[in-house]
Amino acid sequence: MIPLSTGPVPATAEAVVIGGGVNGLCAAYELAKLGLKRVVVLEKNYIGSGSTGRCGGGIRAQWTTTENIRLAQESVRMYENMATELGYQVFFRQGGYLMVTEEEKHLAAMRDAVALQNSCGVPTEFLQPQECRRIVPDLDVSRLAGATFCPEDGTAYPFAVTWGYARACLRLGVSIFIRTGVTAIVSDGGRITGVQTDRGPIAAPVVVNCAGPWSRHMAAMVGVALPNRQERHEIMVSESLKPFLEPMVISITNGIYFSQSMRGEIVGGIGDPAEPHWTDPGQFDTRSQLRFAVRFAKALLAYYPRAAGVRMMRQWAGMYDVTPDHRPILGGVPGLEGYWHICGFSGHGFMLGPMTGKRMAKHIVSGEPDDIISSLSLSRFDSGETVADAFVVG
């Protein structure tokens, strides 16, 4: 059990972080490490109840934009040492990511991505279809045109990561309140002065919006318009099997991904172009669908016939907080001192969260410029300085 705060919220704080997922807890932990004594995390449900607790746990540095590559690469280094850092087992395993395609038209972009990743120090390699068999011996490569592989990519257990960060936060004096909704973010004269919650007000000069699918709604409380939309994505998990699959396998052709957990389950999902997009939290629908189960099973068997006869045990859905260029929104807002964004990860906040929280905490506390945060600011959508990442799957 994590000894979370009970009773009324404090009257004052040095910083309030909205959201008890990986981004909010990472940010709170890093703020406390930098010396803030009264950091408060507000979660409207339970720890990891949003996108973090509903994700597949993948962590990869195989991206096509420098910012995502650098954030992911730095996060991988943090995941490698996370159990020691947090004093909690997060079940991080580096089995690699095998990204495959059935289409010749993707190959040039994949080779370019390998070159960019290599220039950043990521040891990705391009593979011909038959070479994939040395990574996943039972993979059906008959339809493949090519693939890329990075052995440093991996997976971790999302709930263990959030629990580990929550415990580490508490050791540093951070107060975490669950079942506590934010009803207003308060500002005066272009400066944040605090928040109003359904358990009382908190006066604070800093508010960090890490609300994931609810970040657009939170931002609107202070008149900030985010371009984020929300998409439902589903995941399915199988019965536990003997270990047979080391890497995460992803197809950039149809968006399927699947891996095997340390407990032996096949865990995977597949995106659905027919899914509706939402901007109003009241519209969110995270009910499971038979359509997903059928689409995932067919796609899995096409790539991995060995899965025939495996029993699927359960499925669930969560929300992707998607930006127009599929890159996160980080930093502050001109004319509103003390308000910060860490949102818009487009389904990849779990893998990018640790280093994002670390960079953002340093930026908030020190005021020092950060080139990645600057390039991912909200203002890029007004200036047209957007470069979409090509490998957004799931």
C-alpha angles and dihedrals in degrees: 000000000000110000098230124184119275132188126035122348116253118269092232140022138174091229136005118206116198112211133043098218128103094287096049095045093045090051093047092048093050093046090053091047088056091056109269105145103194111044118158126196117201119199120179093206127011132314109289093004095132129056095322095062091045100050131102095243097239122156120189140160094201100115136133099226124070094228094055092043093052094045092047094044091052091045090052089056089051092048090052089061099028099105089055094042095050099030089232133105109246096175095235111178126180105211093143133239121267109199112193137185135193094200128085090209090070096055099083091051091047092052090048090050091052090051092049092046092048090051087057092050097259110139097223120152133196115237135199113227096261091050089064088072091072088059098040109014096192097046115125102234097172094107098035123114097187146316145208128224134195116184093200094063116096151143138267134188107263097209092048090052093051092044090048093051091044092054091046090050091053091051088057093050099260114151115222119196120189126191086033118127126199109230098176142006108216126213136169128195094350094311130106112242102175147286138281116224134183086254097050142288128304120199110215137150094216130054121179116198107215095148097129110201089011094051093097090054092048092049091052088062088073096037096261115139115211120196091218123130128187128237128188115232126180135211132196130201128201135211115285115276137181111276111275107137122066106174136048108253117211130179118207087193099067103002099245118148130180139169139164119251125224087256090057103254123134105236120190151133144191131212121241119213089201093063114114122242122232136195099174116076089215089067097054113126117190098167116132120249134210088219090067094048092053094045093048095046093050093047093046093052091048090060100028113029090176088076091070110123094017111137117236109218107189146343136204141180136227139173130263113213096217129194124196092257096034092241125117126262111235136171137031138307122252111247095021110085117202098020118115138179129217102166147095098076092152094224097320105087093113093061096040099036103089097056092036090056091048095049094043093049091052091047093049096047101038102029088222115149119253119200095211094047090048092051091050098047122130090248092072090080091057094046095044092237095140129133114184120220111240100209105065107141138158 
